[in-house]
Amino acid sequence: MSMNSIIINALKPYAPVAFHHYTGTETTYITFFTYNERSGLIADDDEVSTVYSIQVDIHSKGNLETLEEQVKEALKKHGFRRTWAMEVFNIETKTYRKNMSFRLEDFKE
Protein backbone atom coordinates (compact mmCIF):
# COMPACT_ATOMS: atom_id res chain seq x y z
CA MET A 1 0.00 0.00 0.00
CA SER A 2 1.32 3.44 -0.90
CA MET A 3 2.11 6.04 1.74
CA ASN A 4 -0.66 8.31 0.39
CA SER A 5 -3.22 5.47 0.68
CA ILE A 6 -2.16 4.80 4.28
CA ILE A 7 -2.62 8.46 5.21
CA ILE A 8 -5.95 8.81 3.41
CA ASN A 9 -7.37 5.63 4.93
CA ALA A 10 -6.19 6.63 8.42
CA LEU A 11 -7.76 10.10 8.27
CA LYS A 12 -10.91 9.74 6.14
CA PRO A 13 -13.12 8.60 9.05
CA TYR A 14 -12.72 12.09 10.58
CA ALA A 15 -13.03 14.53 7.64
CA PRO A 16 -12.65 14.65 3.87
CA VAL A 17 -8.96 14.11 2.96
CA ALA A 18 -7.12 15.27 -0.14
CA PHE A 19 -3.56 15.04 -1.41
CA HIS A 20 -2.28 18.65 -1.74
CA HIS A 21 -5.54 20.39 -2.73
CA TYR A 22 -9.15 19.87 -1.64
CA THR A 23 -11.83 20.63 -4.24
CA GLY A 24 -14.94 19.63 -2.29
CA THR A 25 -17.51 21.81 -0.57
CA GLU A 26 -17.04 20.91 3.11
CA THR A 27 -15.72 23.71 5.33
CA THR A 28 -13.73 21.27 7.47
CA TYR A 29 -11.24 19.09 5.63
CA ILE A 30 -7.68 17.72 5.69
CA THR A 31 -4.92 18.09 3.12
CA PHE A 32 -1.48 16.48 3.21
CA PHE A 33 1.74 16.03 1.26
CA THR A 34 5.18 14.48 1.67
CA TYR A 35 7.85 17.16 1.94
CA ASN A 36 10.84 14.88 2.48
CA GLU A 37 11.50 11.23 1.66
CA ARG A 38 14.98 9.88 2.27
CA SER A 39 16.98 6.79 3.10
CA GLY A 40 16.93 6.11 6.80
CA LEU A 41 19.22 3.14 7.16
CA ILE A 42 21.54 1.68 4.54
CA ALA A 43 23.21 -1.72 4.95
CA ASP A 44 25.37 -3.43 2.34
CA ASP A 45 24.46 -0.68 -0.16
CA ASP A 46 20.75 -1.42 0.23
CA GLU A 47 18.12 0.91 1.66
CA VAL A 48 16.84 -0.87 4.75
CA SER A 49 14.47 1.91 5.80
CA THR A 50 12.88 4.99 4.29
CA VAL A 51 12.06 8.07 6.36
CA TYR A 52 8.94 9.99 5.34
CA SER A 53 8.22 13.51 6.54
CA ILE A 54 4.66 14.60 5.84
CA GLN A 55 2.67 17.73 6.48
CA VAL A 56 -0.99 17.42 7.42
CA ASP A 57 -3.13 20.56 7.34
CA ILE A 58 -6.52 20.75 9.01
CA HIS A 59 -8.76 23.47 7.58
CA SER A 60 -11.91 24.61 9.39
CA LYS A 61 -14.10 27.57 10.18
CA GLY A 62 -14.56 26.20 13.71
CA ASN A 63 -12.64 24.69 16.59
CA LEU A 64 -9.79 22.42 15.47
CA GLU A 65 -8.93 20.76 18.80
CA THR A 66 -11.00 17.57 18.51
CA LEU A 67 -10.02 16.92 14.91
CA GLU A 68 -6.39 17.65 15.73
CA GLU A 69 -6.39 14.98 18.44
CA GLN A 70 -8.10 12.49 16.11
CA VAL A 71 -5.50 13.09 13.41
CA LYS A 72 -2.61 12.69 15.85
CA GLU A 73 -4.04 9.44 17.26
CA ALA A 74 -4.89 7.99 13.83
CA LEU A 75 -1.40 8.62 12.47
CA LYS A 76 0.25 7.43 15.70
CA LYS A 77 -1.49 4.05 15.21
CA HIS A 78 0.34 3.80 11.87
CA GLY A 79 3.74 4.59 13.40
CA PHE A 80 3.92 8.31 12.69
CA ARG A 81 5.31 10.72 15.28
CA ARG A 82 4.45 14.42 15.30
CA THR A 83 7.52 16.65 15.00
CA TRP A 84 6.01 20.16 14.99
CA ALA A 85 2.81 22.12 14.57
CA MET A 86 1.59 25.66 14.02
CA GLU A 87 -1.76 27.35 13.70
CA VAL A 88 -2.76 30.19 11.38
CA PHE A 89 -5.95 32.13 10.69
CA ASN A 90 -6.90 33.52 7.29
CA ILE A 91 -8.69 36.82 7.89
CA GLU A 92 -10.18 36.97 4.37
CA THR A 93 -11.82 33.50 4.47
CA LYS A 94 -12.20 33.38 8.27
CA THR A 95 -10.69 29.90 8.21
CA TYR A 96 -8.36 28.30 10.75
CA ARG A 97 -5.56 26.02 9.60
CA LYS A 98 -3.48 23.74 11.79
CA ASN A 99 -0.26 22.61 10.11
CA MET A 100 1.31 19.50 11.61
CA SER A 101 4.44 17.67 10.56
CA PHE A 102 4.85 13.94 11.13
CA ARG A 103 7.73 11.54 10.64
CA LEU A 104 7.68 7.82 9.91
CA GLU A 105 10.60 5.46 9.42
CA ASP A 106 9.44 2.53 7.29
CA PHE A 107 11.65 -0.56 7.49
CA LYS A 108 11.76 -2.83 4.43
CA GLU A 109 11.02 -6.49 4.95
N, C-alpha and C positions, 0 to 999 in steps of 0.2 A: 504494500500500500504506500502511495506517495505521501510525502510530508504534508502537502496541501490537503489531501483527503483526510489525514489523521486530524488536522486542526479543524477542518470544517465539520467532521463528524463529532468531534469533542464539543464544539461550541454551538452547533445548530439547535440543540434543545432549548437554548436560552434566548436566542434572538436570531434574526436573519444574519447570515455570514457571507462575506464576499472577499475574494482575492483582489486586493488593491482598491477596487472601486465598486461601490454599491449603487445599483440603478433602480432599486425598488422604491416603494412609497412609504414604508414604515419610518417613523421618526426615531426609533431606537434600533440600532443595528451595529454589527461588528465588521470591521475590515482588518486584513492582516497581510503581511508580506515577509519574505525572508530577506534580511539585509546583510547577512554574512553566512557563508557556508564554507567550511574549511576542514582540512584533515585534522583530526584530534590526536590520533596515535598512529604511528607508522612503525611496522616491524617487518624486517626482511624486505624492504622496499614495497610493502603492501600497506594500503590504508586499512587499519584495523577499526578505526572509528571516525565518524564524521561529526563535527560540531555545527549545529544549526543555531543561528541567532535570528529570532523572529520579532516583529513588532505587531502587537495587537492593539487596535484602536476601537474603543467603545464610543459611539456617537449617540447622544440623546438630548432631548429637550427637558428631561427630568433628572431625578436623582440617580446617580451612577453606582452608588455603593453596593447594592444587592447584586447587580449584574457583574460588577468588578469582582466580588468574592466568588461568584459562580464561575467566572472565567478562570480565575486563579486556581480554584479547586479542580476544575475539569482538565486543565493543562497539567497540573501537578500529577494527576492520576496517570498521565501518559509520559511522565518522567521529566517534564519541563520544570525549570526553576526560574522564578522572576528575578531579573537583574536590576531593573530600574523602572520608574514610572513618573509621569507628570500629567498635570491636568490643565486644560486650556478652555477658554470660553470665547466663542465667536459672537461678538456684539451684533453684527449684521443679521445673522440667522438665529440668534438666541439659542445656540446649541452648545452643549458641553461635549468635550472630548477627553477621554482618558487614554493616554498613550502608555502602553506597558511593553517592556522588552522581556523576552524569555530566552533561555538557553537550554539546549538539549544535546547531550552527547550520545550518538547512536552507534553502538558497537555492532560490527558485522559478525555474522555467524560463521 
